[in-house]
Structures are given as structure tokens and as C-alpha cells.
Amino acid sequence: MGAGTHARTKEQSKMPTEVRSSHWSQIVAWIVAGLFIAGFFLPGIGVWTGPILPVWFVLTQRPLRGFLWMVVIDYIPGLQFHWRSFPLTGPIPAIEYLGWSLVAVALGVLPFTFHRLTSPRLPGLLATLPLPLAAVVFQMFVEPRLHGSPAAGTGIQTLLTVWLAAVLVWMWNLEFRAERIRAGLTWFATIFFSAEGLLISFRMSGNRMLQQPPIGIAFAWTCVAGATALTLFALLDRDQSRPWAERQDSVAVLRSPFTAEALHVVTDHGRETLASTCGEQFPVRNGIPVFLKQADFIGDNGKYNHMYETIGGFYDDTQRIFSAFRGIVLDSYFRNYMDLLEVKPGDSVLETSVGTGLNFKYLRDGVKLTGLDLSQEMLTNCQGNMSRWGLEADLYLGNAERLPFADASFDVVYTAGAFNFFTDRPRAIREMIRVAKPGGHLMIEDETEEYVKGTYENIPFTNSFYKDRKDVVTVPIDLVPPEMEDIHLDMLKDGKFYAITFRKPAGGSGDAE
């Protein structure tokens, strides 16, 4: 089927938004990258840039995985750096040295793990405090015992240095939106510069009062109290997601993806489950209903789900970083295809393979958002994004080839950036059509072979998943049933992406079995 066979009429057609460039953002990106590189060689810069990357990294990972990765990342280079002091007099001293070195590294990583466990549960600027408080406690109480020496300094400079790193990552995660960071940034700047000014004035005057051990110990115990208070605050912060028992409209359109039976909410000891009349049960984990079986991970679904489980934590950030280096205005990048959707206020919108929910930012206000994905890691990050952006969406862990929704449930159904490597692409299209309302608008957007071969096959994190593909990527317009209306193909971003839009017949004749 050619692109023009079912072209939309002129009044229905909507041109893709142009992807814009910004040389200023590109220059800033390279300057920032240069500072990080310089930090590896210049201690005066590295003392400030060094904490930023680990703070960012630990917040992108699940706590245990982040802890283990950071131990490995610190431990191996540390051994290489200190190889001259490595004991070679016998196996027992060598093993003992290796063991104690590992303990020291693991203890040094604990402040970052503490930050990962508590920060996401804290509001505003409070979310930046767990790491600096824990870092001072480590410096004043733990590190001296590891090295058999008294604590150095008071920990005030450590707190300020690490706090700056945590604040910069906090601002980055909030995309430097002025309305979200203005109050917190004002408080931080006031405290930070006042404290730094005080430290500088004491050094210049030769006053050694702040170097006295009693002051350092008192400050460290103050940090212990602050860290304890933040821990209690985080533990008392319950899951704020709305219970499914209160989402009657959402539950009404749910169906078992295996039997098509209607579902209802069952609550037992505070835990919710979605159940059917024939006895099926689907658990709700961390606010997300689970509609998966082992069979859903066969073929490409399982292969690429493994990739997204690995990169899901920093998926959003890599897009922002690569776009900045290339000078691409990211908003225009997403609007290039999202503006093709004909979404009206009050519409119910479903995105299959929703990932981290990046596309939801580009839909108009006043629509009901629903997202489904095969990856738990991506959906976890999607929840965080919804909270940061002030959006609400029903999220489901499920397979796009077997949707857990009733027929004719959504005004708009689309998938963006995942369709190429579904195990059963024709079935995924039939499912999208089935759950769309008569007259509903649908879209399939993804990369072309040119982009996959030129980009994903050359990126270290993704090349192993793409280089041994059996089939090349083809634009799947021939998979769209001919009875669909207004079928249109747009080649986007210089032919590196495609977007197929079409409409389900208003008479309902396009329902798929």
C-alpha cells in the first residue's frame, strides 16, 4: 500500500513540526562536558564536579543495583591507583588487603545509597539533603576508623560541596523549570554563599575555631539528627497514588487480556488485586496492575525488554544529553510527531509501550492519559515523571500485543518509538484498532532502518541488541488494514523516522478480532 493510496484530505492534514536547532545549547553542553573532563585532571575543579556524576547515577538505578555498580566502579580503579601499596609478602595479607579495601569502598558508597532510598520520598529542596548529611557522618565517624586517624576538619565544607552536587542533579531532574526550582534554589543559594563566605573569612583571618574537634563532632551529630529526621519523614510518606478502588471509570474498561472477562478490584489487607468472575487475578504492584505471563517475553519482546530494564533509569537523560550535544531543541523533536495526533480536550488517550511517559508532556491539558509497557523499569520511571510534571496517568504493565482493555475504549491510540521490534507487529496493530473508538485516531511512529543502523548499532549500551537482527526495519504501512480511513505516511527528521496515522471507521467496521 503506497503512502498516497489513502492520503488524508487537505483540511484533515497536519504537517509535522520542524525539528529546530540551538547552537547556544550545543555550546553550553560542550562547555559543561569540558568541565567534567577537566575535573579528572585538576583537583580544584574535580572537588566540585566529582560528586555530581555519582549522585546522578545512583538516582537512576534501583537501590541495590546502584549500590553494587558504584562499589565496582570505585573498587577496581582504586586498586589500580593504590597498587604500589599492595602487600606482596604472602596470600593472607593480600586477601586481607583486598577484603578491607572492599569494605572501605562499600561504606563510602552507603551515603549515596541512603540518598537514593530517601530523596525520592522528600519534597522540594529537602530531597537534596540526605546525601550531604550522610557524607558528613561518614567523614567524621566512619572514615577516621578506617584509616586509624582523627577526623579531619569539621565536615562543613564537605556538606556544602556535596550539597551543591545534589542540588544541581535535583535541578536537572526538574529540567531547570523556574517555577519548580525557584523557591528551593533561593534558599540554597542564600545558605550556600553565606556559609562559603563565612568559611573564606575565617581562613583569611587565620581563625582556627572551625577546625577544633569539638565543633566538628557537634556538627556531625547535628547531621546525624538531620539524617534521622529525614529518614522518618521518608518512611511516613506513603504511596500517594490513587487506589484503584477509586478509579471506577478506569476499571470499567479493563478486561482480562487472556479471557476478555471484565475485572473488578479486590482489596485484602490494604493490597489491591484486579480479579475476573472466572477467578483470574492480576496483582497491583506499586500502583501498577500487572497483566503479564512468561509467554509475553518470547522473541523480540523479551530481547528488547531486557535492554530497557537495563537502560530505563537513564533513558530520559541520554536523550537530553545527546540532543544537547547535537544542538537539537528537544521539545521540537517530540512535537515533530506528537503534533500529528488530533487530540481534543476530554479525549481518552492510550499509548502502548509508553516507556517513561515522555510523550505525555506534549498532549494538551484536559485529556485522560493511559499508558502500557512491557518494562517494569520504564514504568517506574514513568511514575516519577508523572509526579514531577504534575500529570496523572493510569499505568499498566502489559503486552501491547494483548491489551487489557475493552473494545472501543479510547479516542486516540498510538505507539511511538517501540513498534519496530514487537514480536507480533500485525497483532499489535489489530489490538490498537480494537480498543480505539469508532472514528478514533491512531498513530504508529518509529525509527527507520537508516537510523537504527547508524545510531543504535553504534551506541555501546544498545549495539549488542541490534547488530544481530535477522530482518531490516521496514515501514509497516502495509500492515494497516485497508478498511482504515485517512491512512497517511509522514517521513520525519530527514527520513530517519516514520509516522503512520489513520482513523478507525466511524461505523465500527474496523473492529479487529
Secondary structure, 3 states (H helix, E strand, C coil): CCCCCCCCCCCCCCCCCCCCECHHHHHHHHHHHHHHHHHCCCHHHHHHHCCHHHHHHHHCCCHHHHHHHHHHHHHHHHHHHCHHHCCCCCHHHHHHHHHHHHHHHHHHHHHHHHHHHHHHHCCHHHHHCHHHHHHHHHHHHHHHHHHCCCCCCCCHHHHHHHHHHHHHHHHHHCCCCHHHHHHHHHHHHHHHHHHHHHHHHHHHHCCCHHHCHHHHHHHHHHHHHHHHHHHHHHHHCCCCCCCHHHCHHHHHCEECCCCCCEEEEEEECCEEEEEECCCCEEEEECCEEECCCHHHHCHHHHHHHHHHHHHHHHHHHHHHHHHHHHCECHHHHHHHHHCCCCCCCCCEEEEECCCCCHHHHHCCCCCEEEEEECCHHHHHHHHHHHHHHCCCEEEEECECCECCECCCCEEEEEEECCHHHCCCHHHHHHHHHHHEEEEEEEEEEEECHHHHHHCHHHCCCCHHHHCCCCCCCCCHHHHCCCCCEEEEEEEECCCCEEEEEEECCCCCCCCCC
